Amino acid sequence: MSEPSNHPAPAQADQPSRPWWRHGHLWLVLGGPAVVVVASIVTAVIAARGADGLVAEDYYRRGVEINRQLARERALMPAAQARNHAATPTAGAAPAADQ
């Protein structure tokens, strides 16, 4: 049925196999996950060393005080705008004549 082939064996069979670390594709495949593992460890160390403090116990009271201060400043805003507007000359007005 099948006759023995007279074709020579492929050239790869004659070459000795290289060690696993000499294959470039291996490093391409293993390099990505290795970088991710190292980056996650670095991130965990940064997070552990520079952890943020807890929120203040009276955070709500502080927020209410900030809102009250902002409301007081907004209440004064129209007066400040009117004062500044009165001192601003209009574009079409002639300068006042000094007598």
VOLUM-531691 format. One line per field, with one value per atom (N, C-alpha, C, O, CB): residue in one letter; chain; atom name; z, y, x. Coordinates in Angstrom, 1 decimal, decimal comma. Each point is the difference from the previous one (the first is absolute). Glycine has a CB too. Layout:
VOLUM-531691
resn	c(a;...)
chain	c(A;...)
name	c(CA;...)
c3	c(Z;...)
c2	c(Y;...)
c1	c(X;...)
end
This chain:
VOLUM-531691
resn	c(m;m;m;m;m;s;s;s;s;s;e;e;e;e;e;p;p;p;p;p;s;s;s;s;s;n;n;n;n;n;h;h;h;h;h;p;p;p;p;p;a;a;a;a;a;p;p;p;p;p;a;a;a;a;a;q;q;q;q;q;a;a;a;a;a;d;d;d;d;d;q;q;q;q;q;p;p;p;p;p;s;s;s;s;s;r;r;r;r;r;p;p;p;p;p;w;w;w;w;w;w;w;w;w;w;r;r;r;r;r;h;h;h;h;h;g;g;g;g;g;h;h;h;h;h;l;l;l;l;l;w;w;w;w;w;l;l;l;l;l;v;v;v;v;v;l;l;l;l;l;g;g;g;g;g;g;g;g;g;g;p;p;p;p;p;a;a;a;a;a;v;v;v;v;v;v;v;v;v;v;v;v;v;v;v;v;v;v;v;v;a;a;a;a;a;s;s;s;s;s;i;i;i;i;i;v;v;v;v;v;t;t;t;t;t;a;a;a;a;a;v;v;v;v;v;i;i;i;i;i;a;a;a;a;a;a;a;a;a;a;r;r;r;r;r;g;g;g;g;g;a;a;a;a;a;d;d;d;d;d;g;g;g;g;g;l;l;l;l;l;v;v;v;v;v;a;a;a;a;a;e;e;e;e;e;d;d;d;d;d;y;y;y;y;y;y;y;y;y;y;r;r;r;r;r;r;r;r;r;r;g;g;g;g;g;v;v;v;v;v;e;e;e;e;e;i;i;i;i;i;n;n;n;n;n;r;r;r;r;r;q;q;q;q;q;l;l;l;l;l;a;a;a;a;a;r;r;r;r;r;e;e;e;e;e;r;r;r;r;r;a;a;a;a;a;l;l;l;l;l;m;m;m;m;m;p;p;p;p;p;a;a;a;a;a;a;a;a;a;a;q;q;q;q;q;a;a;a;a;a;r;r;r;r;r;n;n;n;n;n;h;h;h;h;h;a;a;a;a;a;a;a;a;a;a;t;t;t;t;t;p;p;p;p;p;t;t;t;t;t;a;a;a;a;a;g;g;g;g;g;a;a;a;a;a;a;a;a;a;a;p;p;p;p;p;a;a;a;a;a;a;a;a;a;a;d;d;d;d;d;q;q;q;q;q)
chain	c(A;A;A;A;A;A;A;A;A;A;A;A;A;A;A;A;A;A;A;A;A;A;A;A;A;A;A;A;A;A;A;A;A;A;A;A;A;A;A;A;A;A;A;A;A;A;A;A;A;A;A;A;A;A;A;A;A;A;A;A;A;A;A;A;A;A;A;A;A;A;A;A;A;A;A;A;A;A;A;A;A;A;A;A;A;A;A;A;A;A;A;A;A;A;A;A;A;A;A;A;A;A;A;A;A;A;A;A;A;A;A;A;A;A;A;A;A;A;A;A;A;A;A;A;A;A;A;A;A;A;A;A;A;A;A;A;A;A;A;A;A;A;A;A;A;A;A;A;A;A;A;A;A;A;A;A;A;A;A;A;A;A;A;A;A;A;A;A;A;A;A;A;A;A;A;A;A;A;A;A;A;A;A;A;A;A;A;A;A;A;A;A;A;A;A;A;A;A;A;A;A;A;A;A;A;A;A;A;A;A;A;A;A;A;A;A;A;A;A;A;A;A;A;A;A;A;A;A;A;A;A;A;A;A;A;A;A;A;A;A;A;A;A;A;A;A;A;A;A;A;A;A;A;A;A;A;A;A;A;A;A;A;A;A;A;A;A;A;A;A;A;A;A;A;A;A;A;A;A;A;A;A;A;A;A;A;A;A;A;A;A;A;A;A;A;A;A;A;A;A;A;A;A;A;A;A;A;A;A;A;A;A;A;A;A;A;A;A;A;A;A;A;A;A;A;A;A;A;A;A;A;A;A;A;A;A;A;A;A;A;A;A;A;A;A;A;A;A;A;A;A;A;A;A;A;A;A;A;A;A;A;A;A;A;A;A;A;A;A;A;A;A;A;A;A;A;A;A;A;A;A;A;A;A;A;A;A;A;A;A;A;A;A;A;A;A;A;A;A;A;A;A;A;A;A;A;A;A;A;A;A;A;A;A;A;A;A;A;A;A;A;A;A;A;A;A;A;A;A;A;A;A;A;A;A;A;A;A;A;A;A;A;A;A;A;A;A;A;A;A;A;A;A;A;A;A;A;A;A;A;A;A;A;A;A;A;A;A;A;A;A;A;A;A;A;A;A;A;A;A;A;A;A;A;A;A;A;A;A;A;A;A;A;A;A)
name	c(N;CA;C;O;CB;N;CA;C;O;CB;N;CA;C;O;CB;N;CA;C;O;CB;N;CA;C;O;CB;N;CA;C;O;CB;N;CA;C;O;CB;N;CA;C;O;CB;N;CA;C;O;CB;N;CA;C;O;CB;N;CA;C;O;CB;N;CA;C;O;CB;N;CA;C;O;CB;N;CA;C;O;CB;N;CA;C;O;CB;N;CA;C;O;CB;N;CA;C;O;CB;N;CA;C;O;CB;N;CA;C;O;CB;N;CA;C;O;CB;N;CA;C;O;CB;N;CA;C;O;CB;N;CA;C;O;CB;N;CA;C;O;CB;N;CA;C;O;CB;N;CA;C;O;CB;N;CA;C;O;CB;N;CA;C;O;CB;N;CA;C;O;CB;N;CA;C;O;CB;N;CA;C;O;CB;N;CA;C;O;CB;N;CA;C;O;CB;N;CA;C;O;CB;N;CA;C;O;CB;N;CA;C;O;CB;N;CA;C;O;CB;N;CA;C;O;CB;N;CA;C;O;CB;N;CA;C;O;CB;N;CA;C;O;CB;N;CA;C;O;CB;N;CA;C;O;CB;N;CA;C;O;CB;N;CA;C;O;CB;N;CA;C;O;CB;N;CA;C;O;CB;N;CA;C;O;CB;N;CA;C;O;CB;N;CA;C;O;CB;N;CA;C;O;CB;N;CA;C;O;CB;N;CA;C;O;CB;N;CA;C;O;CB;N;CA;C;O;CB;N;CA;C;O;CB;N;CA;C;O;CB;N;CA;C;O;CB;N;CA;C;O;CB;N;CA;C;O;CB;N;CA;C;O;CB;N;CA;C;O;CB;N;CA;C;O;CB;N;CA;C;O;CB;N;CA;C;O;CB;N;CA;C;O;CB;N;CA;C;O;CB;N;CA;C;O;CB;N;CA;C;O;CB;N;CA;C;O;CB;N;CA;C;O;CB;N;CA;C;O;CB;N;CA;C;O;CB;N;CA;C;O;CB;N;CA;C;O;CB;N;CA;C;O;CB;N;CA;C;O;CB;N;CA;C;O;CB;N;CA;C;O;CB;N;CA;C;O;CB;N;CA;C;O;CB;N;CA;C;O;CB;N;CA;C;O;CB;N;CA;C;O;CB;N;CA;C;O;CB;N;CA;C;O;CB;N;CA;C;O;CB;N;CA;C;O;CB;N;CA;C;O;CB;N;CA;C;O;CB;N;CA;C;O;CB;N;CA;C;O;CB;N;CA;C;O;CB;N;CA;C;O;CB;N;CA;C;O;CB;N;CA;C;O;CB;N;CA;C;O;CB;N;CA;C;O;CB;N;CA;C;O;CB)
c3	c(0,0;0,0;0,0;-1,0;2,2;-0,1;0,0;-0,2;0,6;0,9;-2,4;-0,3;0,8;0,3;-2,6;2,7;0,8;-0,9;-1,2;2,5;-0,7;-0,7;-0,1;0,9;-0,2;-1,8;-0,2;0,3;-0,3;-1,4;2,2;0,3;1,3;0,9;-2,0;1,1;1,1;1,2;-0,2;-1,3;2,7;1,2;0,0;-0,5;1,8;-0,6;0,1;0,7;0,8;-0,8;-0,3;0,6;1,5;0,7;-2,9;2,7;1,5;0,8;1,1;-1,6;-0,1;0,7;0,2;1,0;-2,0;0,2;0,1;1,0;0,6;-2,9;2,6;1,0;1,4;0,2;-1,9;2,6;1,4;0,5;-0,4;0,8;0,5;0,5;1,0;0,7;-1,0;0,3;0,8;1,4;0,1;-2,1;3,0;1,4;-0,1;-0,9;2,0;-0,1;0,0;0,1;-0,6;1,6;-0,4;0,2;-1,2;-0,1;2,5;-3,4;-1,3;-1,0;-1,1;1,5;-0,1;-1,0;0,3;1,1;-1,3;-0,8;0,2;0,3;0,7;-2,2;0,8;0,2;1,4;0,5;-2,9;3,1;1,4;0,8;0,9;-1,2;0,1;0,8;-0,3;0,9;-0,8;-1,3;-0,4;0,7;0,4;-2,6;2,3;0,6;1,5;0,7;-2,5;2,5;1,4;0,5;1,2;-1,2;-0,8;0,4;0,4;1,0;-2,5;0,8;0,3;1,4;0,8;-3,2;2,7;1,3;1,1;1,1;-2,1;0,7;1,0;0,4;1,1;-1,9;-0,2;0,2;0,8;0,9;-3,1;1,9;0,8;1,4;0,9;-3,0;2,4;1,4;0,7;1,2;-1,9;0,1;0,7;0,2;1,1;-2,2;0,1;0,2;1,1;0,7;-3,1;2,5;1,1;1,4;0,9;-2,5;1,7;1,3;0,3;1,2;-1,6;-0,6;0,3;0,4;0,9;-2,6;1,0;0,4;1,4;0,7;-3,1;2,8;1,3;1,1;1,0;-1,9;0,6;0,9;0,2;1,1;-1,7;-0,6;0,1;0,8;0,8;-3,0;2,0;0,7;1,5;0,8;-2,9;2,5;1,4;0,7;1,1;-1,7;-0,1;0,6;0,1;1,0;-1,8;-0,2;-0,1;0,2;-0,7;-0,8;2,4;0,2;0,5;0,8;-0,3;-1,0;0,4;1,4;0,3;-2,7;3,1;1,3;0,0;-1,1;1,9;0,3;0,0;-0,1;0,3;1,1;-1,7;-0,1;1,4;0,9;-3,0;2,3;1,3;0,6;-0,7;0,1;1,9;0,7;-0,2;-0,2;1,9;-1,8;-0,1;-1,5;-0,2;2,7;-3,5;-1,4;-0,3;-0,9;0,3;1,1;-0,4;0,5;-0,7;0,8;1,2;0,6;-0,8;-0,3;2,6;-2,7;-0,8;-1,3;-0,5;1,6;-1,8;-1,2;0,1;-0,9;0,2;1,8;0,2;0,2;-0,5;1,5;-0,3;0,3;-1,4;-0,2;2,6;-3,2;-1,3;-0,8;-0,6;0,7;-0,1;-0,8;0,6;-0,8;0,2;1,9;0,6;-0,5;-0,3;2,3;-1,9;-0,4;-1,5;-0,3;2,0;-2,6;-1,4;-0,2;-0,8;0,2;1,4;-0,1;0,4;-0,6;1,1;0,6;0,4;-1,1;-0,2;2,6;-3,0;-1,1;-1,2;-0,6;1,4;-1,1;-1,1;0,3;-0,9;0,3;1,9;0,3;-0,1;-0,4;2,0;-1,5;-0,2;-1,4;-0,4;2,7;-3,2;-1,3;-0,8;-0,7;0,7;0,1;-0,8;0,5;-0,9;0,6;1,5;0,5;-0,6;-0,4;2,5;-2,1;-0,6;-1,5;-0,5;2,3;-2,5;-1,4;-0,3;-0,9;0,6;1,1;-0,2;0,3;-0,7;1,3;0,4;0,4;-1,2;-0,4;2,9;-3,0;-1,1;-1,3;-0,7;1,8;-1,3;-1,2;0,1;-1,1;0,8;1,4;0,2;-0,3;-0,5;2,1;-1,4;-0,2;-1,4;-0,4;2,8;-3,2;-1,3;-1,0;0,0;0,6;-1,4;-1,0;-1,1;-0,4;1,0;-1,1;-1,2;-1,3;0,0;1,3;-2,3;-1,2;-0,8;-0,6;0,5;0,1;-0,7;0,7;-0,5;-0,7;2,5;0,8;-0,1;-0,2;1,8;-1,7;-0,1;1,4;1,0;-2,9;2,0;1,3;0,7;-0,7;-0,2;2,2;0,7;0,0;0,1;1,4;-1,7;-0,1;1,4;0,8;-3,1;2,6;1,3;0,0;-0,9;1,3;0,5;0,1;1,1;0,2;-1,3)
c2	c(-1,2;1,2;1,2;0,8;-2,0;1,5;1,2;-0,4;-1,0;2,2;-0,6;-0,3;0,9;1,2;-1,9;0,3;0,9;1,1;-0,1;-1,8;3,1;1,2;0,2;-0,3;1,3;-0,5;0,2;1,5;0,5;-2,3;2,5;1,5;0,1;-0,8;1,4;0,3;0,2;0,6;0,7;-0,3;-0,6;0,5;1,5;0,6;-2,8;2,9;1,5;0,4;-0,8;0,9;1,1;0,4;0,2;-0,1;1,3;-1,0;0,2;-1,2;0,1;1,6;-2,9;-1,2;-0,2;-0,6;-0,4;1,6;-0,1;0,9;-0,2;-0,4;1,8;0,9;-0,4;-0,5;2,3;-1,6;-0,3;1,0;1,2;-2,3;0,7;0,9;1,0;-0,3;-1,4;2,9;1,1;-0,1;-0,5;2,0;-0,9;0,0;0,9;0,8;-1,2;0,2;0,7;1,5;0,8;-2,7;2,4;1,5;0,7;1,2;-1,6;-0,4;0,6;0,3;0,6;-1,9;0,9;0,2;1,4;0,2;-2,7;3,4;1,3;0,1;0,8;-0,1;-1,6;0,1;-0,4;0,5;-1,1;-0,2;-0,3;1,2;0,2;-2,5;3,2;1,2;1,0;0,7;-1,1;0,3;0,9;-0,4;0,8;-0,4;-1,7;-0,6;0,2;0,4;-2,0;1,3;0,1;1,4;0,3;-2,6;3,2;1,3;0,9;0,7;-0,9;0,1;0,8;-0,3;0,9;-0,8;-1,3;-0,3;0,2;0,4;-2,1;1,6;0,3;1,5;0,3;-2,3;2,8;1,4;0,4;0,9;-0,5;-1,0;0,3;-0,4;0,7;-1,0;-0,8;-0,5;1,0;0,4;-2,8;2,8;1,0;1,3;0,6;-1,7;1,6;1,2;0,0;1,0;-0,5;-1,6;-0,2;0,0;0,5;-1,7;0,6;0,0;1,4;0,4;-2,8;3,1;1,4;0,8;0,9;-1,1;0,1;0,7;-0,3;0,9;-0,9;-1,2;-0,4;0,6;0,4;-2,6;2,2;0,6;1,5;0,6;-2,4;2,5;1,4;0,3;0,9;-0,6;-1,1;0,2;-0,3;0,7;-1,4;-0,2;-0,4;1,1;0,4;-2,8;2,9;1,1;1,3;0,7;-1,9;1,6;1,3;0,0;0,7;0,0;-1,6;-0,1;1,4;0,6;-3,1;2,8;1,2;-0,2;-1,1;1,7;0,5;0,0;-0,2;0,2;1,2;-1,7;-0,1;1,3;1,0;-3,1;2,1;1,2;0,5;-0,8;0,1;2,1;0,5;-0,4;-0,2;2,2;-2,1;-0,4;0,9;-0,4;-0,7;2,4;1,1;0,5;1,2;-0,6;-1,5;0,4;0,8;0,9;-2,9;1,5;0,6;1,5;0,9;-3,2;2,5;1,3;1,0;1,1;-2,1;0,5;0,8;0,3;1,2;-2,3;0,2;0,3;1,0;0,9;-3,2;2,2;1,0;1,4;1,0;-2,8;1,9;1,3;0,5;1,3;-2,0;-0,1;0,5;0,5;1,1;-2,8;1,0;0,5;1,3;0,8;-3,2;2,6;1,2;1,2;1,1;-2,4;1,0;1,1;0,3;1,2;-2,0;-0,1;0,3;0,7;0,9;-2,9;1,7;0,7;1,5;0,9;-3,0;2,3;1,4;0,8;1,2;-2,0;0,1;0,7;0,3;1,0;-2,1;0,2;0,2;1,1;0,7;-3,1;2,6;1,0;1,4;0,9;-2,5;1,7;1,3;0,2;1,2;-1,4;-0,7;0,1;1,1;0,8;-3,2;2,5;1,1;1,4;0,9;-2,4;1,7;1,3;0,3;1,1;-1,3;-0,8;0,2;0,2;0,9;-2,4;0,9;0,2;1,4;0,7;-3,1;2,9;1,3;1,1;0,9;-1,8;0,7;0,9;0,1;1,1;-1,6;-0,6;0,0;0,5;0,7;-2,7;1,8;0,5;1,5;0,7;-2,8;2,7;1,4;0,7;1,2;-1,5;-0,3;0,6;-0,2;0,6;-0,9;-0,5;-0,3;1,0;0,1;-2,6;3,2;0,9;-0,8;-1,1;2,9;-1,1;-0,7;0,4;1,0;-0,9;-0,8;0,1;1,3;0,7;-3,1;2,8;1,1;1,3;1,0;-2,6;1,6;1,2;0,9;-0,5;-0,7;2,5;1,0;0,2;-0,2;1,3;-0,8;0,2;1,2;1,0;-2,0;0,9;1,1;1,2;-0,1;-1,6;2,9;1,2;0,5;0,1;0,5;-0,3;0,5;1,5;0,7;-2,6;2,5;1,4;0,6;1,3;-1,5)
c1	c(0,8;-0,8;0,8;0,1;-1,8;2,4;0,8;1,5;0,5;-2,2;2,3;1,4;0,9;-0,4;-0,2;1,7;0,9;0,4;0,3;0,6;-0,8;0,3;1,5;0,7;-2,9;2,6;1,4;0,4;1,1;-1,0;-1,1;0,2;0,9;-0,1;-2,1;3,1;0,9;-0,8;-1,1;3,1;-1,6;-0,7;0,2;1,0;-0,6;-1,3;0,1;1,3;0,5;-3,0;2,9;1,3;-0,1;1,0;-0,5;-1,7;-0,1;0,4;0,5;-2,3;1,5;0,3;1,5;0,5;-2,5;2,8;1,5;0,6;1,0;-0,9;-0,9;0,5;-0,3;-1,1;0,9;1,1;-0,4;-0,9;0,0;2,2;-3,1;-1,0;0,6;1,0;-2,8;1,3;0,6;-0,7;-1,1;1,5;0,3;-0,7;-1,2;-0,1;2,4;-3,2;-1,3;0,2;-0,8;-0,2;2,0;0,2;0,5;0,1;0,3;0,0;0,5;-1,0;0,2;1,9;-3,4;-1,1;-0,6;-0,5;0,1;0,4;-0,5;-1,5;-0,4;2,3;-2,6;-1,5;-0,4;-1,0;0,7;1,1;-0,3;0,1;-0,9;1,8;0,1;0,1;-1,1;-0,5;3,0;-3,0;-1,1;-1,3;-0,7;1,8;-1,3;-1,2;0,1;-1,0;0,7;1,4;0,1;0,3;-0,2;1,0;-0,3;0,4;-1,2;0,1;1,8;-3,0;-1,2;-0,5;-0,2;-0,4;0,2;-0,5;1,1;-0,4;-1,0;2,6;1,1;0,0;0,1;1,3;-1,5;-0,1;-1,2;0,1;1,1;-2,3;-1,3;0,2;-0,5;-0,9;2,0;0,2;0,9;-0,3;0,0;1,4;0,9;-0,7;0,1;1,9;-2,8;-0,7;-1,0;-0,2;0,6;-1,1;-1,0;0,7;-0,6;-0,9;2,6;0,7;0,5;-0,1;0,8;-0,2;0,4;-1,1;0,1;1,7;-3,0;-1,2;-0,4;-0,4;-0,3;0,7;-0,4;0,9;-0,4;-0,5;2,2;1,0;-0,3;0,1;1,6;-1,9;-0,3;-1,3;0,0;1,2;-2,2;-1,2;0,1;-0,6;-0,6;2,0;0,2;0,8;-0,3;0,2;1,1;0,9;-0,7;0,2;1,8;-2,7;-0,6;-1,5;-0,7;2,5;-2,3;-1,4;-0,6;0,6;-0,4;-1,4;-0,7;-0,5;-0,4;-0,2;0,5;-0,6;-1,5;-0,6;2,5;-2,5;-1,4;-0,7;0,6;-0,4;-1,4;-0,8;-0,2;-0,2;-1,0;1,2;-0,2;-1,3;-1,0;2,4;-1,5;-1,2;-1,1;-1,2;2,5;-1,0;-1,1;0,0;-0,1;0,4;-0,2;0,0;-1,3;0,1;1,5;-2,7;-1,3;0,0;-0,5;-0,7;1,6;-0,1;1,0;-0,4;-0,1;1,6;1,0;-0,7;0,2;1,8;-2,6;-0,7;-1,1;-0,1;0,7;-1,3;-1,1;0,6;-0,5;-1,0;2,6;0,7;0,5;-0,1;0,7;0,0;0,4;-1,1;0,1;1,8;-3,0;-1,2;-0,5;-0,4;-0,2;0,6;-0,5;1,0;-0,5;-0,5;2,2;1,0;-0,2;0,0;1,7;-1,9;-0,2;-1,3;-0,1;1,3;-2,3;-1,2;0,2;-0,6;-0,7;2,0;0,3;0,8;-0,3;0,3;0,9;0,8;-0,9;0,1;1,9;-2,9;-0,9;-1,0;-0,4;0,6;-0,6;-1,0;0,7;-0,7;-0,4;2,4;0,7;0,3;0,4;0,5;-1,0;0,4;-0,7;0,6;-0,1;-1,9;-0,6;0,4;0,2;-2,1;2,2;0,5;1,4;0,2;-1,6;2,2;1,3;0,0;0,8;0,1;-1,8;-0,2;-0,5;0,5;-0,9;-0,6;-0,5;1,0;0,1;-2,3;3,0;1,1;1,0;0,4;-0,7;0,7;0,9;-0,6;0,8;0,3;-2,3;-0,7;-0,1;0,1;-1,4;1,0;-0,1;1,3;0,0;-1,8;2,9;1,3;0,5;1,0;-0,5;-1,1;0,4;-0,6;-1,3;1,5;0,5;-0,6;-0,6;0,4;1,3;-2,8;-0,7;0,8;0,7;-3,0;2,0;0,8;-0,4;0,8;-0,6;-1,5;-0,5;-0,1;-0,3;-1,0;1,7;-0,2;1,3;1,1;-2,5;1,1;1,1;0,6;-0,7;-0,4;2,4;0,6;-0,6;-0,4;2,5;-2,2;-0,6;0,9;1,2;-2,3;0,5;0,7;0,3;-0,9;-0,1;2,2;0,4;-0,2;0,6;1,0;-2,3;-0,2;0,7;0,0;-2,1)
end
